[in-house]
Amino acid sequence: MSEYEGAFDRMLKLAVVLNEDMNHGLTQLGLTQSRAHVLWELHHKGPTTQRVLADVIRVSARNITGLVDALVATGFVTRQPHPTDRRAVLVTLTEHGTKTADAMDREHQELARVLFSGMPAVQFDCFVEGLDKVLVELQDRVVASIP
């Protein structure tokens, strides 16, 4: 196995561990990854139309309707009339949705602190620089593969 394959295997293991951790936490909150993504976007953008949400998380209008329906049914969001466009509705976090998104944000910050606070600054900077390069390469490949 080459050093590149070894590094790539570590990245795949990291992706698996992060995914398992995220799914475990989201299950405890009663969320799927897709629903959590909607909450995360609303937490950072504020009330947003379903069309904007669909574009941001890259799903169809039909899929975003299903996601928002489920989040409404479980008390995370509401739909409210748009103040300037009578044809549109805004998806808005409820108090429960806000508390949940705040908790997700705190956990995100805490995990980042735990993972990186003990790393020397030079090592951290190299790690971030390497990740940035890998992300650019992967994103370029993904964009190039889309018809």
Secondary structure, 3 states (H helix, E strand, C coil): CCHHHHHHHHHHHHHHHHHHHHHHHHHHHCCCHHHHHHHHHHHHHCCEEHHHHHHHHCCCHHHHHHHHHHHHHCCCEEEEECCCCCCCEEEEECHHHHHHHHHHHHHHHHHHHHHHCCCCHHHHHHHHHHHHHHHHHHHHHHHHHCC
